[in-house]
Amino acid sequence: MQLDKSSHAFLSIPYGKTPQDKIYWKAVASAIKGAANLIEGVQLSIRTAEEQVRAFTIKDNVINLINDCDFTIAVISGKNPNVFWEIGYTEAQKKPVVYLVDKNMEELEESPVLISEALRCSYSIDDLKKAVENKEAPLELAVKLKSHLEYAINSAKASPKPPKLVALNSREECNLPTLVAGANVRIHLITSNLSYFSDVDNFTVKDAKKDKVFAFDPAVERGVEVMILTMDPESPIVKYRAEQLKFEYDVGSYRDELRESARRFYQRYKKEKNVSIRLYDDLPLQITMMVDDQVMTSVMSRGSRSRKNLHFLLDKSFPGAENFEQHFSEVGAGPCHHISTFKWAEQI
C-alpha cells in the first residue's frame, strides 16, 4: 500500500480520574502509538490534547488540534462525553474517525448507530492489562489497529480538503506580489490608499533573469483583467480618515499621497484596455484584493493603516466569500468615476 510520507492523527481518549484508570488509558495510548510505528512508508504523528497545548481553553485546544490533523482516533470505551463531542467535531470537518472499543464491554453493542463498522477496531481489556502488568508493549492491539490506520490515512489524503482561512499579522506576510504576478484571469482591488500596491520599487517579483519586476506587469501583459477601486483624494471621507491617522498624516499630505499613488499607477497602464482605475467617494469598510479565486482582506482600524493589521487569505469556495465580490460591485456602482476624468491624473 502506497502512503504519503507524513500524516497526523488526533487521539480522542479518556484520561481517567483514579491512578488505576490513568495507567489503563496510558496503556491504550501507548498501543495506539505503537500501531503508528508499524505502518511502513509513512510517519504518523499522534497528537493528544494533554500533550500538546495550543490554546488557553481546553475546547479551543482540541479544536485547533483536530483542525490540523488528517483524522481522529477515538476510544469510545466508557462512553466518555468529551470523546463523543470530539467525534462530532471531527465528522463536521469531514475527516475520518477510527473507533476503538473494548470487546468485553457493552459499548460494542450499544455504541451509536452512526459509528462506522469499517473503521471500528475492538480490543481486549484483559490482554491489554496483562501486557501492562508484564511491562510489555501491547503489540496485539497495535497490529490489529495498523490496517485501520492505513485505511484512514488513505481516506484522509483522498478526500477533498475543506477551504482554508489563513490569518497573517500584516500585509507583508501575504506575499501579494507573487499572487498578483501569477494571476491568470482577474485582479480586483478595493483599497482606500493605493500607495502600497503602486510602489514599483517594492511591490515586485523576480523574473526568469532574476531581475526585479513590478508585480502587476506580468499579469497585465498576459491580458489579465485589472480593476481597481481607490478613494477619491477630494472625498470628505479623506479628511475623516486622515484625522484617524493623525500620528502620521495631516489632511493635505494624506490627500497628496492618495493622489500621487493613483496617478502613478494610471500613468503606467493608461494605454492598457484591460486595466481600469475608478475613484469612489465613500468609505470602503474593508480592504480586499481578489486574484483569480484567491481573496485577501484586512482589518481596518482607527489610528493605524490596515496594511499593518491582521490579514486573511481565503479562496473563493470559502463560505461567505461571495460577500467580497458583492461589496466590490456595490462600491463600483456607487459614487465612482474613472481616474481619467481627473485633471491631476494626466499630469506627468
Number of C-alpha atoms within 10 A of each C-alpha: 8 9 16 12 10 11 18 18 25 24 28 27 25 23 15 13 8 9 8 9 13 14 15 19 16 16 20 24 21 17 21 23 17 20 24 22 15 17 18 14 12 17 16 23 15 18 20 17 19 12 8 11 15 14 13 8 9 13 13 13 18 23 16 15 23 26 15 13 19 25 27 27 27 21 26 24 21 14 15 14 11 14 20 17 12 23 25 13 17 22 14 9 14 16 23 24 28 25 23 22 22 19 16 13 15 12 15 17 9 9 13 12 8 6 13 12 10 10 19 19 20 19 19 15 17 12 14 21 17 13 16 17 9 9 10 12 15 23 18 16 23 22 17 14 25 19 16 19 24 20 16 21 22 17 15 19 15 9 12 10 12 11 12 12 13 12 16 15 14 16 19 13 11 17 11 19 19 15 18 27 23 17 24 17 14 19 25 18 22 27 23 24 24 23 18 13 20 22 15 18 10 14 21 22 21 14 13 6 6 8 10 15 18 22 27 26 16 18 21 22 10 14 16 21 20 22 20 21 28 29 25 26 24 16 15 12 17 23 17 13 18 20 17 17 18 15 10 13 15 14 16 13 12 21 20 13 16 20 22 19 19 28 23 20 20 21 14 12 16 17 9 13 11 16 18 18 21 21 27 26 19 18 18 20 14 18 21 24 24 25 25 19 15 17 24 22 23 22 17 18 14 12 14 14 16 21 17 15 15 16 23 18 18 19 18 17 14 14 11 8 15 12 10 20 15 11 16 22 12 12 20 19 11 11 13 17 17 13 22 17 11 14 8 13 18 14 10 7
